[in-house]
């Protein structure tokens, strides 16, 4: 909301009173770098760290969105392992030994019957001896056979995995990334809008302060001359000492007002120099007012809901909606494809395949996080974001209507002040002549001078109020880029008078 100009001007005066400024501020004003408002706007784009930071934030959000746009692609990775392993095999031979002894004895027992009769007795004697020797021979074979194998293996492999179905998680992530980019752009636009409004404030604020300083100087010089006339009249015996003292008080008061206005002008110069990152800026585009009425307020309401704040709220709603989709995906199954290829099959482990491909699926049956509450929380955030968006659009319309009233009020006041200044100037001349001729009191002259000074100050303040209110109206209605067009069409200019 734009505050009325008198409040802003009083704040400028207070700031100036607390900020010391060199005594040669007037000469610095003449030596400063001359800049039109359009040139100051162009300079702002390069001089504002806030705008640079906002642009970097947009670029970061855009890059993040681009990075997440390939989530459906397979993930291919290569790995290499250098392994050293040992394997021990143990075989129980006790049962095999018994079976072998029994089998061999049975075989020997049947051999004598297979030879000719003359030799059967000899064969029986030989097989008997062999049968008796068999247990001793097999006793030399251990009951358990152990074998230990040690090997070194180099294992390079290539793995691939690709999601087939994620339950909506990937679309939700992509939607959230797009919302993040929209949010960053809206924030950058708002930062640029705030920076431009601040430039309007300090650029035309310096002009207003310069005009107020010139007006205060005029009043001081006029009252100084009046004091000189009072001294002469007192010396001539025309007026009493009290009139001279009254004129002196008025002159000293005007001197104090001028000093404060000069300090405020210096402070305003410092504000503009800081915003533009320049030393000594001299604005050349004067304060302006368009005497023609504004278009109806309804014509400004059409785009008020498209401003940066409303777009930030809309992006927040989209981001919350993506959170709802992501929470829902936790209930759904996931499917994926995978594969692996061994690049060193000649040196592979015994149980390791040369390559493998397959598909898989999984679903969470029981989670240690309550998915129902997660989904409910995401829906509540979405509802809150939707309400925030509605409120932002409503607030934009209300701000537009208020700013329109301020602009129109300042315009009407400014036009009335033109005739007021003319009447005040004529009245002052009449009172000054009457005072010199002894037909009017010094009080009447002082009152006329105060009225003229107040009218001049109010005219400057009203022009400044008009410019600030116009900037607020255009910002609230998402038309701030048209400020330059309004400036060019304005038919009333308030040029600061040169400071002597």
DRENDO-1510 file (C-alpha; in Angstrom, 1 decimal, always signed):
<recs>
REC; n; res; u; v; w
REC; 1; UNK; +0.0; +0.0; +0.0 .
REC; 2; UNK; +1.3; +3.5; -0.9 .
REC; 3; UNK; +1.3; +6.0; +1.9 .
REC; 4; UNK; +0.2; +9.6; +1.4 .
REC; 5; UNK; +3.1; +11.8; +0.2 .
REC; 6; UNK; +3.1; +14.1; +3.3 .
REC; 7; UNK; +4.0; +11.1; +5.5 .
REC; 8; UNK; +6.8; +10.1; +3.0 .
REC; 9; UNK; +8.2; +13.6; +2.9 .
REC; 10; UNK; +8.2; +13.9; +6.7 .
REC; 11; UNK; +10.1; +10.6; +6.8 .
REC; 12; UNK; +12.6; +11.9; +4.2 .
REC; 13; UNK; +13.1; +15.0; +6.4 .
REC; 14; UNK; +13.7; +13.0; +9.5 .
REC; 15; UNK; +16.1; +10.7; +7.6 .
REC; 16; UNK; +18.0; +13.7; +6.3 .
REC; 17; UNK; +18.2; +15.3; +9.8 .
REC; 18; UNK; +19.9; +12.2; +11.1 .
REC; 19; UNK; +22.3; +11.8; +8.1 .
REC; 20; UNK; +25.2; +14.2; +7.9 .
REC; 21; UNK; +25.9; +15.6; +4.4 .
REC; 22; UNK; +28.8; +17.7; +3.2 .
REC; 23; UNK; +28.3; +21.5; +3.1 .
REC; 24; UNK; +28.9; +21.5; -0.6 .
REC; 25; UNK; +25.9; +19.4; -1.4 .
REC; 26; UNK; +24.5; +22.1; -3.7 .
REC; 27; UNK; +27.6; +22.1; -5.9 .
REC; 28; UNK; +27.5; +18.3; -5.9 .
REC; 29; UNK; +23.9; +18.4; -7.2 .
REC; 30; UNK; +25.1; +20.5; -10.2 .
REC; 31; UNK; +28.1; +18.2; -10.9 .
REC; 32; UNK; +26.2; +14.8; -10.6 .
REC; 33; UNK; +25.8; +12.5; -13.5 .
REC; 34; UNK; +22.6; +13.4; -15.4 .
REC; 35; UNK; +20.2; +10.4; -15.8 .
REC; 36; UNK; +16.8; +10.2; -17.3 .
REC; 37; UNK; +14.4; +7.8; -15.6 .
REC; 38; UNK; +14.7; +5.4; -18.5 .
REC; 39; UNK; +18.5; +5.4; -18.2 .
REC; 40; UNK; +18.1; +4.8; -14.5 .
REC; 41; UNK; +15.9; +1.8; -15.2 .
REC; 42; UNK; +18.5; +0.4; -17.5 .
REC; 43; UNK; +21.2; +1.0; -15.0 .
REC; 44; UNK; +19.2; -0.8; -12.3 .
REC; 45; UNK; +19.2; -4.0; -14.2 .
REC; 46; UNK; +23.0; -4.2; -13.9 .
REC; 47; UNK; +23.4; -2.6; -10.5 .
REC; 48; UNK; +21.0; -4.5; -8.3 .
REC; 49; UNK; +22.3; -7.6; -6.6 .
REC; 50; UNK; +18.7; -8.6; -5.7 .
REC; 51; UNK; +17.8; -8.8; -9.4 .
REC; 52; UNK; +21.0; -10.8; -10.2 .
REC; 53; UNK; +20.2; -13.2; -7.3 .
REC; 54; UNK; +16.6; -13.7; -8.5 .
REC; 55; UNK; +17.8; -14.4; -12.1 .
REC; 56; UNK; +20.3; -17.0; -10.8 .
REC; 57; UNK; +17.5; -18.6; -8.7 .
REC; 58; UNK; +15.4; -18.9; -11.9 .
REC; 59; UNK; +18.3; -20.5; -13.8 .
REC; 60; UNK; +18.8; -23.0; -10.9 .
REC; 61; UNK; +15.1; -23.9; -10.9 .
REC; 62; UNK; +15.2; -24.3; -14.7 .
REC; 63; UNK; +18.2; -26.5; -14.6 .
REC; 64; UNK; +16.7; -28.7; -11.8 .
REC; 65; UNK; +13.5; -29.2; -14.0 .
REC; 66; UNK; +15.7; -30.2; -16.9 .
REC; 67; UNK; +17.6; -32.6; -14.8 .
REC; 68; UNK; +14.4; -34.3; -13.6 .
REC; 69; UNK; +12.9; -34.5; -17.1 .
REC; 70; UNK; +14.9; -37.8; -17.8 .
REC; 71; UNK; +13.8; -39.9; -14.8 .
REC; 72; UNK; +12.2; -42.5; -17.2 .
REC; 73; UNK; +15.6; -43.2; -18.8 .
REC; 74; UNK; +17.6; -46.3; -17.7 .
REC; 75; UNK; +20.4; -45.9; -15.3 .
REC; 76; UNK; +23.6; -47.6; -16.7 .
REC; 77; UNK; +26.6; -47.9; -14.5 .
REC; 78; UNK; +29.9; -49.7; -14.6 .
REC; 79; UNK; +31.8; -51.2; -11.6 .
REC; 80; UNK; +34.9; -53.1; -11.0 .
REC; 81; UNK; +35.9; -55.3; -8.1 .
REC; 82; UNK; +39.2; -56.8; -7.2 .
REC; 83; UNK; +38.4; -59.9; -5.1 .
REC; 84; UNK; +40.5; -62.4; -3.2 .
REC; 85; UNK; +38.6; -65.4; -1.8 .
REC; 86; UNK; +39.1; -68.8; -0.3 .
REC; 87; UNK; +36.8; -71.8; -0.6 .
REC; 88; UNK; +37.1; -75.0; +1.5 .
REC; 89; UNK; +35.4; -78.3; +0.5 .
REC; 90; UNK; +34.9; -81.2; +3.1 .
REC; 91; UNK; +33.8; -84.7; +2.0 .
REC; 92; UNK; +32.8; -87.5; +4.4 .
REC; 93; UNK; +34.3; -90.8; +3.2 .
REC; 94; UNK; +33.5; -93.1; +6.1 .
REC; 95; UNK; +30.3; -94.6; +4.5 .
REC; 96; UNK; +32.0; -94.9; +1.2 .
REC; 97; UNK; +34.9; -96.8; +2.7 .
REC; 98; UNK; +32.6; -99.3; +4.4 .
REC; 99; UNK; +30.7; -99.9; +1.2 .
REC; 100; UNK; +33.9; -100.3; -0.8 .
REC; 101; UNK; +35.3; -102.9; +1.7 .
REC; 102; UNK; +32.1; -104.9; +1.7 .
REC; 103; UNK; +31.8; -104.8; -2.1 .
REC; 104; UNK; +35.4; -105.9; -2.5 .
REC; 105; UNK; +35.0; -108.8; -0.1 .
REC; 106; UNK; +31.9; -110.0; -1.8 .
REC; 107; UNK; +33.7; -109.8; -5.2 .
REC; 108; UNK; +36.6; -111.8; -3.8 .
REC; 109; UNK; +34.3; -114.4; -2.2 .
REC; 110; UNK; +32.8; -115.2; -5.6 .
REC; 111; UNK; +36.0; -115.4; -7.6 .
REC; 112; UNK; +37.0; -119.0; -6.7 .
REC; 113; UNK; +33.9; -120.4; -8.3 .
REC; 114; UNK; +34.8; -118.7; -11.6 .
REC; 115; UNK; +38.1; -120.5; -12.1 .
REC; 116; UNK; +38.7; -124.2; -13.2 .
REC; 117; UNK; +38.3; -126.8; -10.6 .
REC; 118; UNK; +42.1; -127.7; -10.3 .
REC; 119; UNK; +42.8; -124.1; -9.3 .
REC; 120; UNK; +39.8; -123.3; -7.1 .
REC; 121; UNK; +41.6; -124.2; -3.9 .
REC; 122; UNK; +44.5; -121.9; -4.8 .
REC; 123; UNK; +42.1; -119.2; -5.7 .
REC; 124; UNK; +40.2; -119.5; -2.5 .
REC; 125; UNK; +43.4; -119.2; -0.5 .
REC; 126; UNK; +44.5; -116.1; -2.4 .
REC; 127; UNK; +41.1; -114.4; -2.1 .
REC; 128; UNK; +40.9; -115.2; +1.6 .
REC; 129; UNK; +44.2; -113.5; +2.2 .
REC; 130; UNK; +43.1; -110.5; +0.1 .
REC; 131; UNK; +39.8; -110.3; +2.0 .
REC; 132; UNK; +41.7; -110.2; +5.3 .
REC; 133; UNK; +44.0; -107.5; +4.0 .
REC; 134; UNK; +41.3; -105.2; +2.6 .
REC; 135; UNK; +40.3; -103.5; +5.9 .
REC; 136; UNK; +43.9; -102.6; +6.6 .
REC; 137; UNK; +44.3; -101.2; +3.1 .
REC; 138; UNK; +41.2; -99.0; +3.3 .
REC; 139; UNK; +42.1; -97.9; +6.8 .
REC; 140; UNK; +44.8; -95.8; +5.1 .
REC; 141; UNK; +42.1; -93.7; +3.4 .
REC; 142; UNK; +40.9; -90.9; +5.8 .
REC; 143; UNK; +37.3; -90.7; +6.9 .
REC; 144; UNK; +37.0; -87.0; +5.8 .
REC; 145; UNK; +38.6; -85.4; +2.7 .
REC; 146; UNK; +39.2; -81.6; +2.9 .
REC; 147; UNK; +40.1; -79.3; +0.0 .
REC; 148; UNK; +41.0; -75.6; +0.3 .
REC; 149; UNK; +41.0; -73.3; -2.8 .
REC; 150; UNK; +42.3; -69.7; -2.9 .
REC; 151; UNK; +41.9; -67.4; -5.9 .
REC; 152; UNK; +42.2; -63.8; -6.9 .
REC; 153; UNK; +39.6; -62.4; -9.3 .
REC; 154; UNK; +39.2; -59.1; -11.2 .
REC; 155; UNK; +35.4; -58.5; -11.7 .
REC; 156; UNK; +34.4; -55.7; -14.1 .
REC; 157; UNK; +30.6; -55.5; -14.7 .
REC; 158; UNK; +28.0; -53.2; -16.4 .
REC; 159; UNK; +24.6; -52.9; -14.7 .
REC; 160; UNK; +21.4; -51.3; -16.0 .
REC; 161; UNK; +18.1; -50.5; -14.4 .
REC; 162; UNK; +15.1; -48.8; -15.8 .
REC; 163; UNK; +11.7; -47.9; -14.2 .
REC; 164; UNK; +8.7; -49.3; -16.0 .
REC; 165; UNK; +6.0; -48.1; -13.6 .
REC; 166; UNK; +6.4; -46.0; -10.5 .
REC; 167; UNK; +2.8; -45.6; -9.4 .
REC; 168; UNK; +2.8; -41.9; -10.5 .
REC; 169; UNK; +5.9; -40.9; -8.6 .
REC; 170; UNK; +7.9; -39.7; -11.7 .
REC; 171; UNK; +5.0; -37.5; -13.0 .
REC; 172; UNK; +4.6; -36.0; -9.6 .
REC; 173; UNK; +8.3; -35.2; -9.3 .
REC; 174; UNK; +8.2; -33.6; -12.8 .
REC; 175; UNK; +5.1; -31.6; -11.9 .
REC; 176; UNK; +6.8; -30.4; -8.7 .
REC; 177; UNK; +9.9; -29.3; -10.6 .
REC; 178; UNK; +7.8; -27.4; -13.1 .
REC; 179; UNK; +6.0; -25.7; -10.3 .
REC; 180; UNK; +9.4; -24.8; -8.7 .
REC; 181; UNK; +10.4; -23.1; -11.9 .
REC; 182; UNK; +7.2; -21.1; -12.1 .
REC; 183; UNK; +7.6; -20.1; -8.5 .
REC; 184; UNK; +11.2; -18.9; -9.1 .
REC; 185; UNK; +10.1; -16.9; -12.1 .
REC; 186; UNK; +7.3; -15.3; -10.1 .
REC; 187; UNK; +9.7; -14.5; -7.3 .
REC; 188; UNK; +12.1; -13.0; -9.8 .
REC; 189; UNK; +9.3; -10.9; -11.3 .
REC; 190; UNK; +8.3; -9.7; -7.8 .
REC; 191; UNK; +11.9; -8.8; -7.0 .
REC; 192; UNK; +12.2; -6.8; -10.2 .
REC; 193; UNK; +8.8; -5.1; -9.5 .
REC; 194; UNK; +9.9; -4.2; -6.0 .
REC; 195; UNK; +13.2; -2.9; -7.3 .
REC; 196; UNK; +11.5; -0.7; -9.9 .
REC; 197; UNK; +9.1; +0.7; -7.4 .
REC; 198; UNK; +12.0; +1.5; -5.1 .
REC; 199; UNK; +13.8; +3.2; -8.0 .
REC; 200; UNK; +10.6; +5.3; -8.6 .
REC; 201; UNK; +10.6; +6.2; -4.9 .
REC; 202; UNK; +14.2; +7.3; -4.7 .
REC; 203; UNK; +14.5; +8.8; -8.2 .
REC; 204; UNK; +11.4; +11.1; -7.9 .
REC; 205; UNK; +12.1; +11.4; -4.2 .
REC; 206; UNK; +15.3; +13.1; -4.9 .
REC; 207; UNK; +13.5; +15.5; -7.2 .
REC; 208; UNK; +10.9; +16.1; -4.6 .
REC; 209; UNK; +13.5; +16.8; -2.0 .
REC; 210; UNK; +15.4; +19.1; -4.3 .
REC; 211; UNK; +12.1; +21.0; -5.0 .
REC; 212; UNK; +11.4; +21.3; -1.3 .
REC; 213; UNK; +14.9; +22.6; -0.7 .
REC; 214; UNK; +14.3; +25.2; -3.4 .
REC; 215; UNK; +10.9; +26.2; -2.0 .
REC; 216; UNK; +12.4; +26.4; +1.5 .
REC; 217; UNK; +15.2; +28.6; +0.2 .
REC; 218; UNK; +12.6; +30.9; -1.5 .
REC; 219; UNK; +10.7; +31.3; +1.8 .
REC; 220; UNK; +13.9; +31.9; +3.7 .
REC; 221; UNK; +15.0; +34.6; +1.3 .
REC; 222; UNK; +11.6; +36.2; +1.3 .
REC; 223; UNK; +11.5; +36.3; +5.1 .
REC; 224; UNK; +15.1; +37.6; +5.2 .
REC; 225; UNK; +14.1; +40.4; +2.9 .
REC; 226; UNK; +11.0; +41.1; +5.1 .
REC; 227; UNK; +13.2; +41.2; +8.2 .
REC; 228; UNK; +15.4; +43.7; +6.4 .
REC; 229; UNK; +12.4; +45.9; +5.6 .
REC; 230; UNK; +11.2; +45.6; +9.2 .
REC; 231; UNK; +14.7; +46.8; +10.4 .
REC; 232; UNK; +14.6; +49.8; +8.1 .
REC; 233; UNK; +11.0; +50.7; +9.2 .
REC; 234; UNK; +12.0; +50.4; +12.8 .
REC; 235; UNK; +15.0; +52.6; +12.3 .
REC; 236; UNK; +12.7; +55.1; +10.5 .
REC; 237; UNK; +10.4; +55.1; +13.5 .
REC; 238; UNK; +7.5; +53.7; +11.5 .
REC; 239; UNK; +7.2; +50.3; +13.3 .
REC; 240; UNK; +7.9; +49.2; +16.8 .
REC; 241; UNK; +10.7; +46.8; +18.0 .
REC; 242; UNK; +8.2; +44.0; +18.4 .
REC; 243; UNK; +7.5; +43.9; +14.7 .
REC; 244; UNK; +11.2; +43.5; +13.9 .
REC; 245; UNK; +11.5; +40.7; +16.5 .
REC; 246; UNK; +8.5; +39.0; +15.0 .
REC; 247; UNK; +10.1; +39.2; +11.5 .
REC; 248; UNK; +13.4; +37.9; +12.9 .
REC; 249; UNK; +11.8; +34.8; +14.5 .
REC; 250; UNK; +10.0; +34.1; +11.2 .
REC; 251; UNK; +13.3; +34.4; +9.3 .
REC; 252; UNK; +15.2; +32.1; +11.7 .
REC; 253; UNK; +12.4; +29.6; +11.5 .
REC; 254; UNK; +12.6; +29.6; +7.8 .
REC; 255; UNK; +16.4; +29.2; +8.0 .
REC; 256; UNK; +15.9; +26.1; +10.1 .
REC; 257; UNK; +13.4; +24.7; +7.7 .
REC; 258; UNK; +15.8; +25.3; +4.8 .
REC; 259; UNK; +18.6; +23.5; +6.6 .
REC; 260; UNK; +16.4; +20.5; +7.2 .
REC; 261; UNK; +15.3; +20.5; +3.6 .
REC; 262; UNK; +18.9; +20.7; +2.5 .
REC; 263; UNK; +19.9; +17.7; +4.6 .
REC; 264; UNK; +16.8; +15.8; +3.3 .
REC; 265; UNK; +18.0; +16.5; -0.2 .
REC; 266; UNK; +21.4; +15.1; +0.6 .
REC; 267; UNK; +20.0; +12.0; +2.1 .
REC; 268; UNK; +17.8; +11.5; -1.0 .
REC; 269; UNK; +20.8; +11.9; -3.2 .
REC; 270; UNK; +22.5; +9.2; -1.2 .
REC; 271; UNK; +19.6; +6.8; -1.5 .
REC; 272; UNK; +19.5; +7.2; -5.3 .
REC; 273; UNK; +23.2; +6.7; -5.6 .
REC; 274; UNK; +23.1; +3.6; -3.5 .
REC; 275; UNK; +20.3; +2.1; -5.5 .
REC; 276; UNK; +22.1; +2.7; -8.8 .
REC; 277; UNK; +25.6; +2.0; -7.4 .
REC; 278; UNK; +26.8; +5.4; -8.7 .
REC; 279; UNK; +28.3; +8.5; -7.1 .
REC; 280; UNK; +26.4; +11.7; -7.7 .
REC; 281; UNK; +23.2; +11.2; -9.8 .
REC; 282; UNK; +21.3; +14.1; -11.1 .
REC; 283; UNK; +17.7; +13.1; -12.2 .
REC; 284; UNK; +16.6; +14.9; -15.3 .
REC; 285; UNK; +13.0; +13.5; -15.7 .
REC; 286; UNK; +10.8; +15.8; -13.5 .
REC; 287; UNK; +7.9; +14.9; -11.3 .
REC; 288; UNK; +4.8; +14.6; -13.4 .
REC; 289; UNK; +1.0; +14.5; -13.2 .
REC; 290; UNK; -1.5; +13.8; -15.9 .
REC; 291; UNK; -4.4; +16.2; -15.6 .
REC; 292; UNK; -6.7; +13.9; -17.5 .
REC; 293; UNK; -8.7; +11.4; -15.5 .
REC; 294; UNK; -7.5; +7.7; -15.3 .
REC; 295; UNK; -9.4; +5.0; -17.1 .
REC; 296; UNK; -12.1; +3.4; -14.9 .
REC; 297; UNK; -10.9; +1.2; -12.1 .
REC; 298; UNK; -12.6; -1.8; -13.7 .
REC; 299; UNK; -10.1; -1.6; -16.6 .
REC; 300; UNK; -7.2; -2.1; -14.2 .
REC; 301; UNK; -8.8; -5.2; -12.5 .
REC; 302; UNK; -8.6; -7.5; -15.4 .
REC; 303; UNK; -4.9; -8.4; -14.9 .
REC; 304; UNK; -4.6; -7.8; -11.2 .
REC; 305; UNK; -4.8; -11.6; -10.6 .
REC; 306; UNK; -1.8; -12.2; -12.9 .
REC; 307; UNK; +0.8; -10.4; -10.8 .
REC; 308; UNK; +3.9; -12.0; -9.3 .
REC; 309; UNK; +2.2; -12.6; -5.9 .
REC; 310; UNK; -0.8; -14.3; -7.5 .
REC; 311; UNK; +1.5; -16.4; -9.7 .
REC; 312; UNK; +3.6; -17.4; -6.7 .
REC; 313; UNK; +0.5; -18.6; -4.9 .
REC; 314; UNK; -0.6; -20.5; -8.1 .
REC; 315; UNK; +2.8; -22.2; -8.2 .
REC; 316; UNK; +2.6; -23.1; -4.6 .
REC; 317; UNK; -0.8; -24.7; -5.3 .
REC; 318; UNK; +0.7; -26.8; -8.1 .
REC; 319; UNK; +3.6; -27.8; -5.9 .
REC; 320; UNK; +1.2; -28.9; -3.2 .
REC; 321; UNK; -0.8; -30.9; -5.8 .
REC; 322; UNK; +2.4; -32.7; -6.9 .
REC; 323; UNK; +2.9; -33.6; -3.2 .
REC; 324; UNK; -0.6; -35.2; -3.2 .
REC; 325; UNK; +0.3; -37.3; -6.3 .
REC; 326; UNK; +3.6; -38.4; -4.7 .
REC; 327; UNK; +1.8; -39.4; -1.5 .
REC; 328; UNK; -0.7; -41.5; -3.6 .
REC; 329; UNK; +2.2; -43.3; -5.4 .
REC; 330; UNK; +3.2; -44.9; -2.1 .
REC; 331; UNK; +0.1; -47.1; -2.3 .
REC; 332; UNK; +0.9; -48.4; -5.8 .
REC; 333; UNK; +3.3; -51.1; -7.0 .
REC; 334; UNK; +6.5; -50.4; -8.9 .
REC; 335; UNK; +7.9; -52.3; -11.8 .
REC; 336; UNK; +11.4; -52.1; -13.2 .
REC; 337; UNK; +13.8; -53.8; -15.7 .
REC; 338; UNK; +17.4; -54.7; -14.9 .
REC; 339; UNK; +20.4; -56.3; -16.4 .
REC; 340; UNK; +24.1; -57.0; -15.8 .
REC; 341; UNK; +27.0; -58.1; -18.0 .
REC; 342; UNK; +30.3; -59.6; -16.9 .
REC; 343; UNK; +33.2; -58.1; -18.9 .
REC; 344; UNK; +35.7; -60.7; -17.6 .
REC; 345; UNK; +34.0; -64.0; -17.9 .
REC; 346; UNK; +37.2; -66.0; -18.0 .
REC; 347; UNK; +38.0; -65.0; -14.5 .
REC; 348; UNK; +34.4; -65.2; -13.0 .
REC; 349; UNK; +33.3; -66.8; -9.8 .
REC; 350; UNK; +32.0; -70.3; -10.2 .
REC; 351; UNK; +28.4; -69.3; -9.4 .
REC; 352; UNK; +28.4; -66.1; -11.3 .
REC; 353; UNK; +26.5; -65.8; -14.6 .
REC; 354; UNK; +28.0; -64.3; -17.8 .
REC; 355; UNK; +25.0; -61.9; -18.1 .
REC; 356; UNK; +21.6; -61.6; -16.7 .
REC; 357; UNK; +18.4; -59.6; -17.6 .
REC; 358; UNK; +15.0; -59.5; -16.0 .
REC; 359; UNK; +12.1; -57.6; -14.8 .
REC; 360; UNK; +10.9; -57.1; -11.3 .
REC; 361; UNK; +8.0; -55.6; -9.3 .
REC; 362; UNK; +7.5; -54.7; -5.7 .
REC; 363; UNK; +4.8; -53.3; -3.6 .
REC; 364; UNK; +4.9; -52.1; +0.0 .
REC; 365; UNK; +2.5; -54.1; +2.1 .
REC; 366; UNK; +3.3; -52.6; +5.5 .
REC; 367; UNK; +5.2; -49.4; +6.0 .
REC; 368; UNK; +6.7; -48.0; +9.1 .
REC; 369; UNK; +5.3; -44.6; +8.1 .
REC; 370; UNK; +1.5; -44.2; +8.0 .
REC; 371; UNK; +0.8; -43.5; +4.4 .
REC; 372; UNK; -2.8; -42.5; +5.1 .
REC; 373; UNK; -1.7; -39.6; +7.3 .
REC; 374; UNK; +0.9; -38.6; +4.7 .
REC; 375; UNK; -1.7; -38.4; +2.0 .
REC; 376; UNK; -4.1; -36.5; +4.3 .
REC; 377; UNK; -1.4; -34.0; +5.2 .
REC; 378; UNK; -0.6; -33.5; +1.5 .
REC; 379; UNK; -4.3; -32.8; +0.7 .
REC; 380; UNK; -4.4; -30.3; +3.5 .
REC; 381; UNK; -1.4; -28.5; +2.1 .
REC; 382; UNK; -3.0; -28.4; -1.3 .
REC; 383; UNK; -6.2; -26.9; +0.2 .
REC; 384; UNK; -4.2; -24.3; +2.1 .
REC; 385; UNK; -2.3; -23.4; -1.1 .
REC; 386; UNK; -5.6; -23.0; -3.0 .
REC; 387; UNK; -6.9; -20.8; -0.3 .
REC; 388; UNK; -3.7; -18.7; -0.3 .
REC; 389; UNK; -4.0; -18.3; -4.1 .
REC; 390; UNK; -7.6; -17.1; -3.8 .
REC; 391; UNK; -6.7; -14.6; -1.1 .
REC; 392; UNK; -3.8; -13.3; -3.2 .
REC; 393; UNK; -6.1; -12.6; -6.2 .
REC; 394; UNK; -8.6; -11.0; -3.9 .
REC; 395; UNK; -5.9; -8.8; -2.2 .
REC; 396; UNK; -4.6; -7.8; -5.7 .
REC; 397; UNK; -8.0; -6.5; -6.7 .
REC; 398; UNK; -8.4; -4.6; -3.4 .
REC; 399; UNK; -4.9; -3.1; -3.7 .
REC; 400; UNK; -5.7; -2.0; -7.2 .
REC; 401; UNK; -8.9; -0.3; -6.2 .
REC; 402; UNK; -7.1; +1.5; -3.3 .
REC; 403; UNK; -4.3; +2.6; -5.5 .
REC; 404; UNK; -6.7; +4.0; -8.1 .
REC; 405; UNK; -8.4; +6.1; -5.5 .
REC; 406; UNK; -5.0; +7.5; -4.4 .
REC; 407; UNK; -4.0; +8.4; -7.9 .
REC; 408; UNK; -7.2; +10.1; -8.7 .
REC; 409; UNK; -7.2; +11.9; -5.4 .
REC; 410; UNK; -3.7; +13.2; -6.0 .
REC; 411; UNK; -4.5; +14.3; -9.5 .
REC; 412; UNK; -7.5; +16.4; -8.3 .
REC; 413; UNK; -5.6; +17.9; -5.4 .
REC; 414; UNK; -2.7; +18.8; -7.8 .
REC; 415; UNK; -5.0; +20.7; -10.2 .
REC; 416; UNK; -6.6; +22.6; -7.3 .
REC; 417; UNK; -3.2; +23.6; -6.0 .
REC; 418; UNK; -2.3; +25.4; -9.3 .
REC; 419; UNK; -4.9; +28.0; -8.7 .
REC; 420; UNK; -4.2; +28.1; -5.0 .
REC; 421; UNK; -0.5; +29.0; -5.6 .
REC; 422; UNK; -1.5; +31.8; -8.1 .
REC; 423; UNK; -3.9; +33.2; -5.5 .
REC; 424; UNK; -1.3; +32.9; -2.7 .
REC; 425; UNK; +1.4; +34.6; -4.7 .
REC; 426; UNK; -1.0; +37.5; -5.5 .
REC; 427; UNK; -2.1; +37.8; -1.9 .
REC; 428; UNK; +1.6; +37.9; -0.7 .
REC; 429; UNK; +2.4; +40.7; -3.1 .
REC; 430; UNK; -0.6; +42.7; -1.9 .
REC; 431; UNK; +0.4; +42.2; +1.8 .
REC; 432; UNK; +4.0; +43.1; +1.1 .
REC; 433; UNK; +3.1; +46.4; -0.6 .
REC; 434; UNK; +0.6; +47.2; +2.1 .
REC; 435; UNK; +3.2; +46.5; +4.8 .
REC; 436; UNK; +5.7; +48.8; +3.2 .
REC; 437; UNK; +3.1; +51.5; +3.0 .
REC; 438; UNK; +2.0; +50.9; +6.6 .
REC; 439; UNK; -1.4; +49.7; +5.8 .
REC; 440; UNK; -0.9; +46.1; +6.9 .
REC; 441; UNK; +0.7; +44.4; +9.8 .
REC; 442; UNK; +3.6; +42.1; +9.6 .
REC; 443; UNK; +1.4; +39.3; +10.8 .
REC; 444; UNK; -0.6; +39.5; +7.6 .
REC; 445; UNK; +2.6; +39.3; +5.5 .
REC; 446; UNK; +3.9; +36.4; +7.5 .
REC; 447; UNK; +0.6; +34.6; +7.1 .
REC; 448; UNK; +0.6; +35.2; +3.4 .
REC; 449; UNK; +4.2; +33.9; +3.1 .
REC; 450; UNK; +3.3; +30.8; +5.1 .
REC; 451; UNK; +0.3; +30.2; +2.9 .
REC; 452; UNK; +2.4; +30.4; -0.3 .
REC; 453; UNK; +5.1; +28.2; +1.2 .
REC; 454; UNK; +2.5; +25.6; +2.2 .
REC; 455; UNK; +0.9; +25.7; -1.2 .
REC; 456; UNK; +4.2; +25.2; -3.0 .
REC; 457; UNK; +5.2; +22.4; -0.6 .
REC; 458; UNK; +1.8; +20.7; -1.0 .
REC; 459; UNK; +2.1; +20.9; -4.8 .
REC; 460; UNK; +5.5; +19.2; -4.7 .
REC; 461; UNK; +4.2; +16.6; -2.3 .
REC; 462; UNK; +1.1; +15.9; -4.3 .
REC; 463; UNK; +3.0; +15.4; -7.5 .
REC; 464; UNK; +5.3; +12.9; -5.7 .
REC; 465; UNK; +2.2; +11.2; -4.2 .
REC; 466; UNK; +0.7; +10.9; -7.7 .
REC; 467; UNK; +3.9; +9.3; -9.1 .
REC; 468; UNK; +4.2; +6.8; -6.2 .
REC; 469; UNK; +0.4; +6.0; -6.3 .
REC; 470; UNK; +0.6; +5.5; -10.0 .
REC; 471; UNK; +3.5; +3.1; -9.6 .
REC; 472; UNK; +1.5; +1.2; -6.9 .
REC; 473; UNK; -1.6; +1.1; -9.2 .
REC; 474; UNK; +0.3; -0.3; -12.1 .
REC; 475; UNK; +2.1; -2.8; -9.9 .
REC; 476; UNK; -1.1; -4.0; -8.3 .
REC; 477; UNK; -2.7; -4.4; -11.7 .
REC; 478; UNK; +0.4; -6.1; -13.2 .
REC; 479; UNK; +1.0; -3.2; -15.6 .
REC; 480; UNK; +4.2; -1.7; -14.1 .
REC; 481; UNK; +5.8; -1.9; -17.5 .
REC; 482; UNK; +3.4; +0.9; -18.7 .
REC; 483; UNK; +4.8; +3.4; -16.2 .
REC; 484; UNK; +7.0; +5.0; -18.9 .
REC; 485; UNK; +4.0; +5.4; -21.1 .
REC; 486; UNK; +2.1; +7.3; -18.4 .
REC; 487; UNK; +5.2; +9.4; -17.8 .
REC; 488; UNK; +5.4; +10.3; -21.5 .
REC; 489; UNK; +1.7; +11.2; -21.7 .
REC; 490; UNK; +1.7; +13.4; -18.6 .
REC; 491; UNK; +1.0; +17.1; -19.3 .
REC; 492; UNK; +2.0; +18.6; -16.0 .
REC; 493; UNK; +5.6; +18.8; -14.9 .
REC; 494; UNK; +7.1; +19.9; -11.6 .
REC; 495; UNK; +10.6; +21.1; -12.2 .
REC; 496; UNK; +12.8; +21.8; -9.2 .
REC; 497; UNK; +13.9; +25.4; -9.2 .
REC; 498; UNK; +17.7; +26.0; -9.2 .
REC; 499; UNK; +19.2; +26.4; -5.7 .
REC; 500; UNK; +21.1; +29.7; -5.4 .
</recs>
